[in-house]
């Protein structure tokens, strides 16, 4: 299982998260997604711990706690939806791309 940590400061690092969550148990993984365009964290992270009871303790203690000037949102991460579900994954339906066929994508009337 994994913990979702939202409303993070853009200044937070993986080491910062490890320091805070290690107070509640052993951490197996921290994932801090980075925005491709800006190169800075996206404002949320995922933390995995060895024991579910440790995760539960961290969630109870840290949900809505103020850290780095922000009220954290901490809860159990929801599993990712399957990419082969109806309309899921990248782009959902295949084909057309919303452009008329022929003419290199420009409307020519």
N, CA, C and O atoms as a GROMACS GRO file, in nm:
protein
  436
    1UNK      N    1   0.085  -0.119   0.000
    1UNK     CA    2   0.000   0.000   0.000
    1UNK      C    3   0.088   0.124   0.000
    1UNK      O    4   0.208   0.117   0.028
    2UNK      N    5   0.028   0.234  -0.031
    2UNK     CA    6   0.102   0.358  -0.043
    2UNK      C    7   0.021   0.472   0.019
    2UNK      O    8  -0.102   0.465   0.029
    3UNK      N    9   0.091   0.575   0.060
    3UNK     CA   10   0.029   0.694   0.117
    3UNK      C   11   0.038   0.807   0.014
    3UNK      O   12   0.144   0.830  -0.044
    4UNK      N   13  -0.073   0.876  -0.007
    4UNK     CA   14  -0.075   0.995  -0.091
    4UNK      C   15  -0.054   1.115   0.001
    4UNK      O   16  -0.120   1.127   0.104
    5UNK      N   17   0.037   1.203  -0.038
    5UNK     CA   18   0.064   1.325   0.039
    5UNK      C   19   0.042   1.442  -0.056
    5UNK      O   20   0.118   1.462  -0.150
    6UNK      N   21  -0.062   1.519  -0.031
    6UNK     CA   22  -0.097   1.630  -0.119
    6UNK      C   23  -0.081   1.765  -0.053
    6UNK      O   24  -0.061   1.775   0.068
    7UNK      N   25  -0.092   1.869  -0.136
    7UNK     CA   26  -0.079   2.008  -0.096
    7UNK      C   27   0.060   2.038  -0.040
    7UNK      O   28   0.077   2.113   0.056
    8UNK      N   29   0.160   1.976  -0.105
    8UNK     CA   30   0.298   1.999  -0.063
    8UNK      C   31   0.352   2.130  -0.117
    8UNK      O   32   0.311   2.177  -0.223
    9UNK      N   33   0.444   2.188  -0.043
    9UNK     CA   34   0.517   2.304  -0.091
    9UNK      C   35   0.601   2.261  -0.210
    9UNK      O   36   0.647   2.148  -0.216
   10UNK      N   37   0.621   2.351  -0.305
   10UNK     CA   38   0.705   2.321  -0.421
   10UNK      C   39   0.853   2.313  -0.384
   10UNK      O   40   0.936   2.274  -0.465
   11UNK      N   41   0.884   2.350  -0.262
   11UNK     CA   42   1.022   2.346  -0.213
   11UNK      C   43   1.059   2.210  -0.152
   11UNK      O   44   1.177   2.184  -0.126
   12UNK      N   45   0.960   2.124  -0.129
   12UNK     CA   46   0.985   1.997  -0.060
   12UNK      C   47   1.073   1.904  -0.145
   12UNK      O   48   1.068   1.905  -0.268
   13UNK      N   49   1.154   1.825  -0.075
   13UNK     CA   50   1.240   1.727  -0.141
   13UNK      C   51   1.205   1.587  -0.089
   13UNK      O   52   1.134   1.572   0.010
   14UNK      N   53   1.257   1.485  -0.158
   14UNK     CA   54   1.237   1.348  -0.110
   14UNK      C   55   1.297   1.330   0.028
   14UNK      O   56   1.240   1.261   0.113
   15UNK      N   57   1.412   1.392   0.053
   15UNK     CA   58   1.475   1.383   0.184
   15UNK      C   59   1.389   1.445   0.293
   15UNK      O   60   1.382   1.393   0.405
   16UNK      N   61   1.322   1.556   0.262
   16UNK     CA   62   1.230   1.618   0.358
   16UNK      C   63   1.119   1.521   0.395
   16UNK      O   64   1.086   1.505   0.512
   17UNK      N   65   1.061   1.457   0.294
   17UNK     CA   66   0.953   1.362   0.318
   17UNK      C   67   1.001   1.242   0.400
   17UNK      O   68   0.932   1.196   0.491
   18UNK      N   69   1.119   1.192   0.366
   18UNK     CA   70   1.175   1.080   0.441
   18UNK      C   71   1.194   1.116   0.588
   18UNK      O   72   1.165   1.036   0.676
   19UNK      N   73   1.242   1.236   0.614
   19UNK     CA   74   1.265   1.281   0.752
   19UNK      C   75   1.135   1.285   0.831
   19UNK      O   76   1.131   1.241   0.946
   20UNK      N   77   1.028   1.336   0.771
   20UNK     CA   78   0.901   1.347   0.841
   20UNK      C   79   0.837   1.210   0.862
   20UNK      O   80   0.794   1.178   0.972
   21UNK      N   81   0.830   1.130   0.755
   21UNK     CA   82   0.760   1.002   0.764
   21UNK      C   83   0.838   0.896   0.841
   21UNK      O   84   0.778   0.801   0.892
   22UNK      N   85   0.969   0.909   0.850
   22UNK     CA   86   1.048   0.810   0.924
   22UNK      C   87   1.017   0.813   1.074
   22UNK      O   88   1.049   0.718   1.145
   23UNK      N   89   0.956   0.920   1.121
   23UNK     CA   90   0.915   0.926   1.262
   23UNK      C   91   0.806   0.824   1.292
   23UNK      O   92   0.781   0.793   1.409
   24UNK      N   93   0.740   0.771   1.188
   24UNK     CA   94   0.627   0.680   1.207
   24UNK      C   95   0.659   0.536   1.166
   24UNK      O   96   0.577   0.447   1.186
   25UNK      N   97   0.777   0.513   1.111
   25UNK     CA   98   0.815   0.378   1.073
   25UNK      C   99   0.918   0.378   0.961
   25UNK      O  100   0.967   0.483   0.918
   26UNK      N  101   0.948   0.258   0.914
   26UNK     CA  102   1.048   0.242   0.809
   26UNK      C  103   0.987   0.269   0.672
   26UNK      O  104   0.882   0.216   0.636
   27UNK      N  105   1.055   0.354   0.596
   27UNK     CA  106   1.011   0.392   0.463
   27UNK      C  107   1.078   0.301   0.361
   27UNK      O  108   1.199   0.279   0.366
   28UNK      N  109   0.998   0.249   0.268
   28UNK     CA  110   1.055   0.167   0.162
   28UNK      C  111   1.073   0.244   0.032
   28UNK      O  112   1.158   0.210  -0.049
   29UNK      N  113   0.992   0.348   0.012
   29UNK     CA  114   1.001   0.425  -0.112
   29UNK      C  115   0.932   0.560  -0.097
   29UNK      O  116   0.829   0.572  -0.030
   30UNK      N  117   0.989   0.661  -0.161
   30UNK     CA  118   0.927   0.792  -0.172
   30UNK      C  119   0.930   0.830  -0.320
   30UNK      O  120   1.034   0.822  -0.385
   31UNK      N  121   0.814   0.870  -0.372
   31UNK     CA  122   0.807   0.915  -0.512
   31UNK      C  123   0.750   1.056  -0.514
   31UNK      O  124   0.636   1.079  -0.474
   32UNK      N  125   0.830   1.149  -0.562
   32UNK     CA  126   0.792   1.290  -0.570
   32UNK      C  127   0.789   1.328  -0.717
   32UNK      O  128   0.892   1.364  -0.773
   33UNK      N  129   0.671   1.322  -0.781
   33UNK     CA  130   0.663   1.354  -0.924
   33UNK      C  131   0.710   1.496  -0.954
   33UNK      O  132   0.678   1.590  -0.881
   34UNK      N  133   0.785   1.508  -1.063
   34UNK     CA  134   0.838   1.638  -1.107
   34UNK      C  135   0.767   1.680  -1.235
   34UNK      O  136   0.748   1.600  -1.326
   35UNK      N  137   0.729   1.806  -1.242
   35UNK     CA  138   0.666   1.861  -1.361
   35UNK      C  139   0.768   1.869  -1.474
   35UNK      O  140   0.877   1.925  -1.455
   36UNK      N  141   0.736   1.816  -1.589
   36UNK     CA  142   0.829   1.815  -1.702
   36UNK      C  143   0.866   1.954  -1.751
   36UNK      O  144   0.980   1.980  -1.789
   37UNK      N  145   0.770   2.043  -1.751
   37UNK     CA  146   0.794   2.177  -1.805
   37UNK      C  147   0.870   2.267  -1.709
   37UNK      O  148   0.964   2.336  -1.749
   38UNK      N  149   0.830   2.268  -1.581
   38UNK     CA  150   0.893   2.360  -1.486
   38UNK      C  151   1.014   2.299  -1.416
   38UNK      O  152   1.100   2.371  -1.366
   39UNK      N  153   1.020   2.165  -1.410
   39UNK     CA  154   1.130   2.098  -1.341
   39UNK      C  155   1.118   2.100  -1.190
   39UNK      O  156   1.211   2.062  -1.120
   40UNK      N  157   1.004   2.143  -1.140
   40UNK     CA  158   0.984   2.145  -0.994
   40UNK      C  159   0.878   2.043  -0.955
   40UNK      O  160   0.802   1.997  -1.039
   41UNK      N  161   0.873   2.007  -0.826
   41UNK     CA  162   0.773   1.909  -0.782
   41UNK      C  163   0.631   1.956  -0.815
   41UNK      O  164   0.603   2.075  -0.823
   42UNK      N  165   0.543   1.858  -0.835
   42UNK     CA  166   0.406   1.886  -0.875
   42UNK      C  167   0.312   1.915  -0.758
   42UNK      O  168   0.194   1.943  -0.780
   43UNK      N  169   0.361   1.907  -0.635
   43UNK     CA  170   0.278   1.941  -0.520
   43UNK      C  171   0.218   1.822  -0.449
   43UNK      O  172   0.137   1.838  -0.358
   44UNK      N  173   0.257   1.701  -0.491
   44UNK     CA  174   0.212   1.582  -0.421
   44UNK      C  175   0.320   1.476  -0.428
   44UNK      O  176   0.415   1.487  -0.506
   45UNK      N  177   0.304   1.372  -0.345
   45UNK     CA  178   0.403   1.264  -0.341
   45UNK      C  179   0.336   1.136  -0.295
   45UNK      O  180   0.222   1.136  -0.249
   46UNK      N  181   0.409   1.026  -0.309
   46UNK     CA  182   0.365   0.897  -0.259
   46UNK      C  183   0.474   0.842  -0.169
   46UNK      O  184   0.592   0.846  -0.204
   47UNK      N  185   0.435   0.790  -0.054
   47UNK     CA  186   0.529   0.734   0.042
   47UNK      C  187   0.483   0.592   0.072
   47UNK      O  188   0.366   0.568   0.101
   48UNK      N  189   0.577   0.498   0.064
   48UNK     CA  190   0.547   0.359   0.100
   48UNK      C  191   0.625   0.324   0.224
   48UNK      O  192   0.743   0.357   0.238
   49UNK      N  193   0.557   0.254   0.316
   49UNK     CA  194   0.619   0.213   0.442
   49UNK      C  195   0.607   0.061   0.454
   49UNK      O  196   0.526  -0.002   0.386
   50UNK      N  197   0.689   0.002   0.542
   50UNK     CA  198   0.692  -0.144   0.552
   50UNK      C  199   0.566  -0.204   0.614
   50UNK      O  200   0.526  -0.314   0.576
   51UNK      N  201   0.505  -0.134   0.707
   51UNK     CA  202   0.389  -0.187   0.779
   51UNK      C  203   0.267  -0.097   0.760
   51UNK      O  204   0.277   0.026   0.764
   52UNK      N  205   0.153  -0.159   0.740
   52UNK     CA  206   0.030  -0.082   0.724
   52UNK      C  207  -0.003  -0.001   0.850
   52UNK      O  208  -0.055   0.110   0.840
   53UNK      N  209   0.027  -0.056   0.967
   53UNK     CA  210  -0.002   0.017   1.092
   53UNK      C  211   0.084   0.143   1.102
   53UNK      O  212   0.042   0.242   1.160
   54UNK      N  213   0.206   0.140   1.044
   54UNK     CA  214   0.292   0.258   1.040
   54UNK      C  215   0.232   0.363   0.947
   54UNK      O  216   0.231   0.482   0.978
   55UNK      N  217   0.183   0.317   0.832
   55UNK     CA  218   0.116   0.409   0.739
   55UNK      C  219  -0.005   0.473   0.804
   55UNK      O  220  -0.026   0.594   0.794
   56UNK      N  221  -0.084   0.391   0.872
   56UNK     CA  222  -0.204   0.444   0.940
   56UNK      C  223  -0.167   0.549   1.044
   56UNK      O  224  -0.234   0.652   1.055
   57UNK      N  225  -0.061   0.524   1.120
   57UNK     CA  226  -0.017   0.620   1.222
   57UNK      C  227   0.028   0.751   1.158
   57UNK      O  228  -0.002   0.859   1.208
   58UNK      N  229   0.100   0.742   1.048
   58UNK     CA  230   0.145   0.862   0.977
   58UNK      C  231   0.027   0.941   0.922
   58UNK      O  232   0.025   1.064   0.929
   59UNK      N  233  -0.072   0.870   0.868
   59UNK     CA  234  -0.190   0.937   0.813
   59UNK      C  235  -0.265   1.012   0.923
   59UNK      O  236  -0.300   1.129   0.906
   60UNK      N  237  -0.288   0.946   1.035
   60UNK     CA  238  -0.360   1.009   1.146
   60UNK      C  239  -0.285   1.132   1.197
   60UNK      O  240  -0.346   1.236   1.223
   61UNK      N  241  -0.154   1.120   1.210
   61UNK     CA  242  -0.074   1.230   1.265
   61UNK      C  243  -0.056   1.346   1.168
   61UNK      O  244  -0.052   1.462   1.211
   62UNK      N  245  -0.045   1.317   1.038
   62UNK     CA  246  -0.005   1.422   0.944
   62UNK      C  247  -0.117   1.481   0.859
   62UNK      O  248  -0.100   1.588   0.802
   63UNK      N  249  -0.232   1.413   0.848
   63UNK     CA  250  -0.341   1.468   0.768
   63UNK      C  251  -0.386   1.600   0.829
   63UNK      O  252  -0.419   1.607   0.947
   64UNK      N  253  -0.388   1.703   0.748
   64UNK     CA  254  -0.426   1.840   0.784
   64UNK      C  255  -0.322   1.911   0.872
   64UNK      O  256  -0.348   2.023   0.919
   65UNK      N  257  -0.206   1.848   0.896
   65UNK     CA  258  -0.100   1.914   0.972
   65UNK      C  259  -0.036   2.022   0.883
   65UNK      O  260  -0.025   2.005   0.762
   66UNK      N  261   0.006   2.132   0.946
   66UNK     CA  262   0.072   2.237   0.869
   66UNK      C  263   0.221   2.206   0.861
   66UNK      O  264   0.288   2.180   0.961
   67UNK      N  265   0.273   2.211   0.739
   67UNK     CA  266   0.415   2.183   0.714
   67UNK      C  267   0.460   2.269   0.598
   67UNK      O  268   0.398   2.270   0.492
   68UNK      N  269   0.568   2.342   0.619
   68UNK     CA  270   0.622   2.434   0.518
   68UNK      C  271   0.515   2.533   0.472
   68UNK      O  272   0.508   2.569   0.354
   69UNK      N  273   0.434   2.576   0.567
   69UNK     CA  274   0.333   2.678   0.537
   69UNK      C  275   0.208   2.628   0.468
   69UNK      O  276   0.129   2.709   0.420
   70UNK      N  277   0.189   2.496   0.461
   70UNK     CA  278   0.072   2.442   0.392
   70UNK      C  279   0.007   2.333   0.477
   70UNK      O  280   0.075   2.261   0.550
   71UNK      N  281  -0.125   2.322   0.466
   71UNK     CA  282  -0.199   2.215   0.535
   71UNK      C  283  -0.195   2.090   0.447
   71UNK      O  284  -0.251   2.089   0.338
   72UNK      N  285  -0.129   1.987   0.496
   72UNK     CA  286  -0.113   1.864   0.419
   72UNK      C  287  -0.244   1.788   0.404
   72UNK      O  288  -0.332   1.794   0.490
   73UNK      N  289  -0.254   1.716   0.294
   73UNK     CA  290  -0.362   1.620   0.274
   73UNK      C  291  -0.295   1.484   0.264
   73UNK      O  292  -0.224   1.456   0.168
   74UNK      N  293  -0.317   1.399   0.364
   74UNK     CA  294  -0.248   1.269   0.372
   74UNK      C  295  -0.353   1.160   0.387
   74UNK      O  296  -0.433   1.162   0.481
   75UNK      N  297  -0.353   1.064   0.294
   75UNK     CA  298  -0.446   0.951   0.301
   75UNK      C  299  -0.392   0.831   0.224
   75UNK      O  300  -0.287   0.839   0.161
   76UNK      N  301  -0.465   0.722   0.229
   76UNK     CA  302  -0.426   0.602   0.154
   76UNK      C  303  -0.434   0.636   0.006
   76UNK      O  304  -0.533   0.693  -0.041
   77UNK      N  305  -0.331   0.600  -0.067
   77UNK     CA  306  -0.332   0.623  -0.211
   77UNK      C  307  -0.431   0.527  -0.276
   77UNK      O  308  -0.440   0.410  -0.238
   78UNK      N  309  -0.504   0.578  -0.373
   78UNK     CA  310  -0.597   0.493  -0.447
   78UNK      C  311  -0.520   0.427  -0.561
   78UNK      O  312  -0.436   0.491  -0.624
   79UNK      N  313  -0.550   0.301  -0.589
   79UNK     CA  314  -0.479   0.235  -0.700
   79UNK      C  315  -0.508   0.306  -0.832
   79UNK      O  316  -0.618   0.357  -0.854
   80UNK      N  317  -0.409   0.307  -0.916
   80UNK     CA  318  -0.424   0.365  -1.048
   80UNK      C  319  -0.524   0.284  -1.128
   80UNK      O  320  -0.526   0.162  -1.122
   81UNK      N  321  -0.608   0.354  -1.204
   81UNK     CA  322  -0.703   0.282  -1.289
   81UNK      C  323  -0.628   0.217  -1.404
   81UNK      O  324  -0.529   0.271  -1.453
   82UNK      N  325  -0.675   0.103  -1.445
   82UNK     CA  326  -0.612   0.030  -1.554
   82UNK      C  327  -0.615   0.112  -1.682
   82UNK      O  328  -0.716   0.175  -1.712
   83UNK      N  329  -0.506   0.110  -1.756
   83UNK     CA  330  -0.500   0.189  -1.879
   83UNK      C  331  -0.582   0.125  -1.990
   83UNK      O  332  -0.608   0.190  -2.091
   84UNK      N  333  -0.623  -0.002  -1.973
   84UNK     CA  334  -0.704  -0.062  -2.077
   84UNK      C  335  -0.853  -0.058  -2.045
   84UNK      O  336  -0.933  -0.125  -2.110
   85UNK      N  337  -0.890   0.021  -1.943
   85UNK     CA  338  -1.032   0.038  -1.916
   85UNK      C  339  -1.092   0.130  -2.021
   85UNK      O  340  -1.020   0.204  -2.088
   86UNK      N  341  -1.222   0.126  -2.036
   86UNK     CA  342  -1.290   0.205  -2.139
   86UNK      C  343  -1.256   0.353  -2.128
   86UNK      O  344  -1.283   0.416  -2.026
   87UNK      N  345  -1.197   0.406  -2.231
   87UNK     CA  346  -1.164   0.547  -2.234
   87UNK      C  347  -1.045   0.584  -2.148
   87UNK      O  348  -1.012   0.702  -2.139
   88UNK      N  349  -0.979   0.488  -2.084
   88UNK     CA  350  -0.868   0.518  -1.995
   88UNK      C  351  -0.736   0.524  -2.069
   88UNK      O  352  -0.732   0.516  -2.192
   89UNK      N  353  -0.630   0.538  -1.995
   89UNK     CA  354  -0.498   0.540  -2.056
   89UNK      C  355  -0.471   0.670  -2.126
   89UNK      O  356  -0.530   0.773  -2.094
   90UNK      N  357  -0.383   0.665  -2.219
   90UNK     CA  358  -0.346   0.786  -2.293
   90UNK      C  359  -0.443   0.813  -2.405
   90UNK      O  360  -0.451   0.736  -2.501
   91UNK      N  361  -0.517   0.919  -2.394
   91UNK     CA  362  -0.602   0.965  -2.502
   91UNK      C  363  -0.734   0.893  -2.515
   91UNK      O  364  -0.820   0.940  -2.590
   92UNK      N  365  -0.755   0.784  -2.447
   92UNK     CA  366  -0.884   0.715  -2.455
   92UNK      C  367  -0.903   0.647  -2.588
   92UNK      O  368  -0.852   0.537  -2.609
   93UNK      N  369  -0.975   0.709  -2.677
   93UNK     CA  370  -1.005   0.650  -2.806
   93UNK      C  371  -0.893   0.677  -2.905
   93UNK      O  372  -0.828   0.782  -2.902
   94UNK      N  373  -0.870   0.581  -2.993
   94UNK     CA  374  -0.766   0.598  -3.095
   94UNK      C  375  -0.830   0.653  -3.222
   94UNK      O  376  -0.949   0.635  -3.246
   95UNK      N  377  -0.748   0.720  -3.302
   95UNK     CA  378  -0.795   0.767  -3.431
   95UNK      C  379  -0.793   0.916  -3.440
   95UNK      O  380  -0.745   0.985  -3.350
   96UNK      N  381  -0.843   0.966  -3.546
   96UNK     CA  382  -0.860   1.103  -3.585
   96UNK      C  383  -0.783   1.214  -3.519
   96UNK      O  384  -0.730   1.300  -3.589
   97UNK      N  385  -0.773   1.216  -3.392
   97UNK     CA  386  -0.704   1.323  -3.322
   97UNK      C  387  -0.774   1.457  -3.332
   97UNK      O  388  -0.715   1.559  -3.298
   98UNK      N  389  -0.899   1.459  -3.377
   98UNK     CA  390  -0.976   1.582  -3.382
   98UNK      C  391  -0.948   1.669  -3.503
   98UNK      O  392  -1.001   1.779  -3.513
   99UNK      N  393  -0.865   1.622  -3.594
   99UNK     CA  394  -0.835   1.700  -3.714
   99UNK      C  395  -0.900   1.637  -3.836
   99UNK      O  396  -0.914   1.514  -3.842
  100UNK      N  397  -0.939   1.718  -3.932
  100UNK     CA  398  -0.993   1.661  -4.054
  100UNK      C  399  -0.884   1.584  -4.128
  100UNK      O  400  -0.766   1.621  -4.120
  101UNK      N  401  -0.921   1.480  -4.197
  101UNK     CA  402  -0.819   1.402  -4.269
  101UNK      C  403  -0.776   1.477  -4.395
  101UNK      O  404  -0.853   1.549  -4.457
  102UNK      N  405  -0.650   1.456  -4.429
  102UNK     CA  406  -0.594   1.523  -4.548
  102UNK      C  407  -0.566   1.668  -4.521
  102UNK      O  408  -0.633   1.729  -4.437
  103UNK      N  409  -0.469   1.725  -4.588
  103UNK     CA  410  -0.442   1.866  -4.575
  103UNK      C  411  -0.352   1.901  -4.459
  103UNK      O  412  -0.342   2.018  -4.423
  104UNK      N  413  -0.286   1.804  -4.398
  104UNK     CA  414  -0.188   1.832  -4.293
  104UNK      C  415  -0.245   1.896  -4.169
  104UNK      O  416  -0.171   1.966  -4.099
  105UNK      N  417  -0.370   1.877  -4.138
  105UNK     CA  418  -0.425   1.927  -4.014
  105UNK      C  419  -0.487   2.064  -4.023
  105UNK      O  420  -0.543   2.112  -3.924
  106UNK      N  421  -0.480   2.129  -4.139
  106UNK     CA  422  -0.544   2.261  -4.152
  106UNK      C  423  -0.679   2.246  -4.218
  106UNK      O  424  -0.697   2.165  -4.310
  107UNK      N  425  -0.773   2.322  -4.172
  107UNK     CA  426  -0.904   2.322  -4.236
  107UNK      C  427  -0.895   2.405  -4.362
  107UNK      O  428  -0.853   2.520  -4.359
  108UNK      N  429  -0.934   2.346  -4.472
  108UNK     CA  430  -0.934   2.420  -4.600
  108UNK      C  431  -1.075   2.417  -4.657
  108UNK      O  432  -1.123   2.314  -4.705
  109UNK      N  433  -1.138   2.531  -4.652
  109UNK     CA  434  -1.274   2.540  -4.700
  109UNK      C  435  -1.283   2.626  -4.821
  109UNK      O  436  -1.392   2.645  -4.876
   0.00000   0.00000   0.00000
